[in-house]
Amino acid sequence: MAWHLVQTSIDPPALEPVQRALQASGVYPEFDAHGFVRDAFGVLVRGLEHEPALSLQAFLAAEGVSVEVVQDSDWPGLPPAKRIQFASCRVDGFAPLDPLCRELVVPWNSIAAVACGLVRETEFGKRVTASVSLGRTPVPLNATMTQIGGAPISWDSGDTFDYGEPLPTDRLVLTGEERNWRWNAEVILAGGLRFTWKSHRFQPTRGSIPEGEDAPDFFAFIRDLVSHVPNAALNRGAFAIRTDQPDAGPRYPTRNAYEEETCWILFHLHQSRIYHGGDGDPR
């Protein structure tokens, strides 16, 4: 059975104390501290056996780093997600629209947590078309795949490609991927369900907008939402938006980092008997 060292504070620990604890315990090499601290979004170390976990916990405590030893089966998974593109904040509750544009009203007192985060995501399907001269002159290439005359050609970024004999086309189509920072948001219900959306694909419905006013932007909508749930748990991103300081919130380098912080919140809500879990929770 695997055990995790779970942070008692969501803020990552300093590097030097973790290095000293690893060196003294001998459980991991000292240089592993860099990866542990960099990826600490709720869990400092994963997948230990019980005795090494207790030993490392004691050495970390001696360095002022507080962690809990948590069995893997007690660590919550994310509840099932319903992706939405439209929603409103009504007097009687949060009102997302389903894919058939039917409104579902979720009472405010059933919301256990609100999570937001600026997440770096990989997006596919971007296409750029440009005119090129397809002679024997080497052409610098900046993508990973192209389609010329129906035949796929691969190369490494920065390479040049000599087309040889001219091809029967003067169009070069590039396809690839991009890494973009996108705001994500989630509303998590106490019974184990969550509604999730992305800022660039979301619009508040007209029912939540007073007549004659423009639709609120993403941040204004989140501030309106959290104002209706003063007792709900907020992750660091949602708290930064609530205080009108979104730039002060953390950036989540991966989707896993963002979700780990959400699971950390659910773990503590479960301990407080506020969150009851769902199909995504092992309990």
Order of alpha helices (4+ residues) and beta strands (2+ residues): beta-alpha-alpha-beta-alpha-beta-beta-beta-beta-beta-beta-beta-beta-beta-beta-beta-beta-alpha-beta-alpha-beta-alpha
